[in-house]
Amino acid sequence: MNLTRRHTVVLGVSALLAITAAPEVIASSSKISAPDALAAAANGEIVLVDIRTRGEWKRTGLAEPAVAISMHEAGFVRNLATALGGNRTGAVALICATGGRSAHLQRILATAGFTNVIDVSEGMIGSSAGPGWLRRGLPIKPWKPN
C-alpha cells in the first residue's frame, strides 16, 4: 500500500483518537473565549497555537498572537513542544475553525504529557460557544508560508 504523507498523518491522528477513548485517559476540559485568549497571549500567560490547515490560514489569516502549527502535518507534537520551549506543563491554547478539532486535540495532547492545554472553543469562525475570533473583530495577521 502506497500512503501519502497526509494519509500517514491522518492515520496517526486517528490512532491517537482511539487511544483517547480509553477510560483511563483523563482529559482536561479547560476552555477560554477568544477575547480572553487574546488577553492571556498578550500578557504572556499562554502560547496561542492555530492548529488548522495551511489552506485555512491562507483564507482567513491567523489570530495576531498565534503560532501556526497544523495538527494535520507530521511533527505536530514535536513542533508544539518546541513552541513551549520543551515545557509540556506550559499553558497552551489551541484554536481551530469552530472548536471541534481543538477539543479533540486537547484530549490527545493529555496522553502525550501536555498538562495545561486550553481549548478556544469558539474558534476562528464561531460556534455555539461564541461568535469566533473573526466576527469579534479581534486582530489577525496574514499567514506567510516558510
Buried (B, 14 or more C-beta within 10 A) or exposed (E): EEEEEEEEBEEEBEEBEEEBEEEEEEBBEEBBBBEBBBBBBEEEEBBBBBBBBEEBBEEBBBBBBBBBBBBBBEEBBEBBBEBBEEEBEBBBBBBBBBBEBBBBBBBBBBBBEBEBBBBBBBBBBBBEBBBBBBEBEBEBEEBEEE
